[in-house]
């Protein structure tokens, strides 16, 4: 689907949709194919399944910190920086 088609489905603006798609693309969850002037987005279902399986495994194990958050903390400590706190949404 193109960004415009996706935006129409979710009643969002095109710029908002493309920003979200860029995040998903950077995470490897969406693949993009250039077709002329259009970019066609396709969900990478194998990658999504792997991520969600890992995430659900974390819940079943009853861990206090999700794997991705734990890795961010390790990287932050290794670089001697404090983690940025995010404003609540």
C-alpha positions in Angstrom: 0.0 0.0 0.0 1.1 3.6 -0.5 1.4 6.0 2.4 -1.7 7.8 1.0 -3.8 4.6 1.0 -2.6 3.8 4.6 -3.4 7.4 5.7 -6.9 7.1 4.3 -7.6 3.9 6.2 -6.6 5.5 9.5 -8.0 8.9 8.8 -4.6 10.5 9.3 -2.7 13.1 7.4 -0.2 11.9 4.8 2.8 13.5 6.6 1.9 11.9 9.9 1.6 8.5 8.3 4.9 8.8 6.5 6.7 9.7 9.7 5.2 6.6 11.4 6.1 4.5 8.4 9.7 5.7 8.6 9.9 4.6 12.2 8.6 1.2 11.3 11.0 1.0 8.3 13.9 1.9 10.5 12.9 -0.9 12.9 12.8 -3.4 10.1 9.1 -4.0 10.4 8.1 -2.5 7.1 9.7 -3.0 3.7 9.6 -0.3 1.0 9.6 -0.7 -2.7 10.0 2.2 -5.0 7.5 2.1 -8.0 8.0 5.1 -10.2 7.2 8.1 -8.0 5.4 6.0 -5.3 6.8 4.1 -2.4 4.8 0.9 -1.7 4.9 -0.3 1.9 4.7 -3.9 2.9 4.6 -5.4 6.4 7.5 -7.7 7.1 5.4 -10.4 8.8 8.4 -12.6 9.6 10.2 -9.8 11.5 7.0 -8.7 13.2 6.3 -12.3 14.3 9.9 -12.6 15.7 9.6 -9.3 17.7 6.1 -10.1 19.1 7.2 -13.7 20.0 10.2 -12.3 21.9 8.0 -9.7 23.6 5.4 -12.2 24.7 8.1 -14.6 26.0 9.3 -11.7 28.2 5.8 -11.4 29.7 5.6 -15.1 30.3 9.0 -15.1 32.1 7.8 -12.3 34.4 10.8 -10.1 34.0 10.9 -6.7 35.4 12.5 -5.0 32.4 11.7 -5.7 28.7 14.8 -6.9 26.7 15.0 -3.8 24.6 14.9 -1.5 27.6 17.6 -3.6 29.3 19.9 -3.3 26.2 19.3 0.5 26.1 20.4 0.8 29.7 23.6 -1.3 29.1 24.5 0.9 26.1 23.7 4.1 28.0 25.9 3.0 30.9 28.7 1.9 28.5 28.8 5.4 27.0 28.6 7.2 30.3 25.3 8.9 29.6 22.1 9.0 31.5 19.0 7.7 29.8 16.6 10.4 28.6 13.2 10.3 30.2 10.2 10.7 27.9 7.3 12.9 28.7 4.1 11.0 29.4 1.7 10.8 26.5 
